[in-house]
Amino acid sequence: MALPSTHECRTCSNEGTTGLTVHEDVVVGAPLSMEDLDGAQRLARFAGKYAHDGCEVIEVRKVASDGLSGYAWSVRFLEGR
């Protein structure tokens, strides 16, 4: 699963308790095998893909999409941690 070298956030929000900014990407076209993984395994898989920007993935969840498969993955992460 290839991701772009830089991320274009769909949403950014300030995390009030930590003062950090939480970013969210929506990844369309991830392999169907992602559904076979549990939450921790999906988190680890995406964490490896986002590490090149120094990002820490904090959540991965399935979301509806207009793509061929009908779904995508929402990846929430902290940048530069």
matplotlib code that plots the C-alpha trace (Angstrom):
import matplotlib.pyplot as plt

x = [0.0, 1.7, 1.0, 2.1, 5.4, 3.4, 0.0, -3.0, -5.2, -8.9, -9.4, -7.1, -8.1, -6.4, -6.2, -7.1, -5.5, -2.1, -1.9, -1.1, -2.8, -4.5, -4.6, -6.8, -6.2, -8.7, -6.9, -8.8, -7.6, -6.0, -5.9, -8.9, -6.7, -6.8, -10.3, -8.7, -6.5, -7.5, -7.3, -3.8, -2.5, -4.1, -2.6, 0.8, 0.5, -0.4, 2.1, 4.9, 3.6, 3.3, 6.6, 8.6, 7.1, 7.7, 4.0, 2.4, -0.8, -3.3, -6.4, -7.5, -11.1, -13.2, -15.3, -17.8, -16.3, -17.5, -14.7, -15.2, -15.0, -17.5, -15.2, -11.9, -9.7, -9.6, -6.2, -5.8, -2.2, 0.0, 2.7, 6.3, 6.3]
y = [0.0, 3.1, 6.5, 9.9, 11.3, 14.2, 14.0, 16.2, 16.4, 16.1, 17.7, 19.1, 19.8, 20.9, 18.4, 20.6, 18.4, 18.1, 21.2, 19.0, 19.1, 15.9, 15.3, 13.0, 11.4, 9.2, 6.4, 4.9, 1.7, 0.0, -3.8, -5.9, -7.8, -4.8, -6.0, -9.3, -7.4, -6.4, -2.8, -3.1, -4.7, -2.0, 0.7, -0.9, -1.3, 2.4, 3.5, 2.1, 4.0, 7.4, 7.1, 8.7, 12.1, 11.6, 11.0, 9.0, 7.2, 7.2, 5.8, 3.8, 3.2, 2.1, 4.8, 5.0, 6.1, 6.7, 4.4, 1.1, -0.9, 1.4, 2.1, 3.7, 4.0, 7.1, 7.6, 10.0, 11.0, 13.5, 15.1, 15.3, 13.3]
z = [0.0, -1.2, 0.4, -0.9, 0.3, 2.0, 3.4, 2.5, 5.6, 5.2, 8.7, 11.3, 14.9, 18.1, 20.8, 23.8, 26.5, 24.9, 22.7, 19.7, 16.3, 15.2, 11.4, 9.5, 6.1, 4.2, 2.4, -0.5, -2.2, 0.7, 0.2, 1.1, 3.5, 5.8, 6.9, 8.1, 10.6, 14.1, 15.3, 16.7, 13.5, 11.3, 13.5, 13.2, 9.4, 8.9, 11.4, 9.3, 6.2, 8.1, 9.9, 7.1, 8.0, 11.7, 12.3, 15.0, 14.0, 16.8, 15.2, 12.1, 11.3, 8.3, 6.7, 3.8, 0.4, -3.1, -4.4, -6.0, -2.8, -1.0, 1.9, 2.9, 6.0, 8.1, 9.6, 12.5, 13.3, 15.2, 13.0, 13.9, 17.2]

ax = plt.figure().add_subplot(projection="3d")
ax.plot(x, y, z, "-o")
ax.set_aspect("equal")
plt.show()
